[in-house]
Amino acid sequence: MDHLDRYDRILRLVTEDIKIGKYKYNLKDELYKFYVHNNKSAGIRVRKIMQMLRKESVIVRKDVQRIKKYEM
């Protein structure tokens, strides 16, 4: 996967609708539901999206470390 593809994937996780199961959710909306309306189910969805974001971030972090190591 290209580096820009990784960037785009992370950006989509943060800004666009994400499909979880058969429904689509938006991180911003789910955060609002959780923090403002105290919707506990929205908290579960926030955690799922954040887990997806974490996995992508780990891959990007490893790529950056690898590139830095071989370019220096």
Backbone hydrogen bonds in HBPLUS format (Angstrom, degrees):
<---DONOR---> <-ACCEPTOR-->    atom                        ^
c    i                          cat <-CA-CA->   ^        H-A-AA   ^      H-
h    n   atom  resd res      DA  || num        DHA   H-A  angle D-A-AA Bond
n    s   type  num  typ     dist DA aas  dist angle  dist       angle   num
A0005-ASP N   A0002-ASP O   3.06 MM   3  5.11 123.8  2.39  95.3 110.1     1
A0006-ARG N   A0002-ASP O   3.13 MM   4  6.59 149.0  2.23 147.7 155.7     2
A0007-TYR N   A0003-HIS O   3.01 MM   4  6.36 161.2  2.04 149.6 154.6     3
A0008-ASP N   A0004-LEU O   2.84 MM   4  6.03 163.3  1.87 147.3 151.8     4
A0009-ARG N   A0005-ASP O   2.89 MM   4  6.08 152.8  1.96 144.7 152.3     5
A0010-ILE N   A0006-ARG O   2.98 MM   4  6.27 162.8  2.01 155.9 159.4     6
A0011-LEU N   A0007-TYR O   2.92 MM   4  6.15 163.9  1.95 152.9 158.0     7
A0012-ARG N   A0008-ASP O   2.85 MM   4  6.05 155.1  1.91 148.6 155.0     8
A0013-LEU N   A0009-ARG O   3.02 MM   4  6.27 154.8  2.08 146.7 153.2     9
A0014-VAL N   A0010-ILE O   3.18 MM   4  6.46 147.4  2.29 147.4 155.4    10
A0015-THR N   A0011-LEU O   2.92 MM   4  6.07 152.9  2.00 150.2 158.2    11
A0016-GLU N   A0012-ARG O   2.85 MM   4  4.96 156.3  1.90 132.0 139.5    12
A0018-ILE N   A0025-TYR O   2.52 MM   7  5.13 164.6  1.54 155.4 157.8    13
A0025-TYR N   A0018-ILE O   2.72 MM   7  5.13 159.3  1.77 139.4 145.0    14
A0020-ILE N   A0023-TYR O   2.85 MM   3  5.66 154.9  1.92 163.9 172.4    15
A0023-TYR N   A0020-ILE O   3.32 MM   3  5.66 158.8  2.37 129.1 127.1    16
A0030-GLU N   A0026-ASN O   2.92 MM   4  6.15 164.3  1.95 161.1 166.1    17
A0031-LEU N   A0027-LEU O   2.87 MM   4  6.04 156.7  1.93 152.8 158.9    18
A0032-TYR N   A0028-LYS O   3.03 MM   4  6.25 157.9  2.08 147.0 153.0    19
A0033-LYS N   A0029-ASP O   2.90 MM   4  6.20 161.8  1.93 151.1 156.0    20
A0034-PHE N   A0030-GLU O   2.95 MM   4  6.10 155.2  2.01 145.0 151.7    21
A0035-TYR N   A0031-LEU O   2.87 MM   4  6.00 176.2  1.87 159.0 159.3    22
A0036-VAL N   A0032-TYR O   2.85 MM   4  5.46 156.0  1.91 143.5 151.7    23
A0037-HIS N   A0033-LYS O   3.19 MM   4  5.00 130.3  2.45 108.2 122.0    24
A0039-ASN N   A0033-LYS O   3.10 MM   6  5.60 169.2  2.11 135.1 135.7    25
A0042-ALA N   A0039-ASN O   3.17 MM   3  5.43 127.4  2.46 101.3 114.0    26
A0043-GLY N   A0040-LYS O   3.07 MM   3  5.03 125.5  2.38  93.0 107.3    27
A0044-ILE N   A0041-SER O   3.17 MM   3  5.24 125.6  2.48  96.1 108.9    28
A0045-ARG N   A0041-SER O   3.26 MM   4  6.67 156.7  2.32 145.5 151.0    29
A0046-VAL N   A0042-ALA O   2.85 MM   4  6.12 153.1  1.92 149.8 157.8    30
A0047-ARG N   A0043-GLY O   3.00 MM   4  6.21 159.2  2.04 144.9 149.9    31
A0048-LYS N   A0044-ILE O   3.02 MM   4  6.32 151.8  2.10 145.4 153.1    32
A0049-ILE N   A0045-ARG O   3.00 MM   4  6.25 166.1  2.02 153.5 156.2    33
A0050-MET N   A0046-VAL O   2.86 MM   4  6.03 161.1  1.90 152.6 158.7    34
A0051-GLN N   A0047-ARG O   2.90 MM   4  6.03 144.0  2.03 141.2 150.7    35
A0052-MET N   A0048-LYS O   3.07 MM   4  6.42 152.9  2.15 146.3 153.0    36
A0053-LEU N   A0049-ILE O   2.96 MM   4  6.26 157.0  2.01 148.7 155.4    37
A0054-ARG N   A0050-MET O   2.82 MM   4  6.02 150.4  1.91 143.3 151.6    38
A0055-LYS N   A0051-GLN O   3.01 MM   4  6.29 158.7  2.06 149.1 153.3    39
A0056-GLU N   A0052-MET O   3.16 MM   4  6.46 163.7  2.19 150.5 154.2    40
A0057-SER N   A0053-LEU O   2.90 MM   4  6.06 153.9  1.97 147.0 155.1    41
A0058-VAL N   A0054-ARG O   2.95 MM   4  6.19 151.9  2.03 152.2 158.3    42
A0059-ILE N   A0055-LYS O   3.32 MM   4  6.61 157.3  2.37 144.8 149.9    43
A0060-VAL N   A0056-GLU O   3.04 MM   4  6.35 162.3  2.07 151.9 156.5    44
A0061-ARG N   A0057-SER O   2.87 MM   4  6.01 160.6  1.91 149.3 155.0    45
A0062-LYS N   A0058-VAL O   3.01 MM   4  6.23 158.0  2.06 147.3 152.4    46
A0063-ASP N   A0059-ILE O   2.98 MM   4  6.25 156.2  2.04 148.5 155.3    47
A0064-VAL N   A0060-VAL O   2.92 MM   4  6.17 162.1  1.95 155.4 159.6    48
A0065-GLN N   A0061-ARG O   3.02 MM   4  6.27 162.0  2.05 149.5 154.1    49
A0066-ARG N   A0062-LYS O   2.93 MM   4  6.11 160.2  1.97 149.6 155.1    50
A0067-ILE N   A0063-ASP O   2.89 MM   4  6.08 165.8  1.91 156.5 160.0    51
A0068-LYS N   A0064-VAL O   2.91 MM   4  6.03 166.5  1.92 152.6 156.8    52
A0069-LYS N   A0065-GLN O   3.01 MM   4  6.10 156.3  2.07 144.3 150.8    53
A0070-TYR N   A0066-ARG O   3.15 MM   4  6.41 155.8  2.21 148.0 153.3    54
A0071-GLU N   A0067-ILE O   2.95 MM   4  5.97 137.6  2.13 149.8 160.7    55
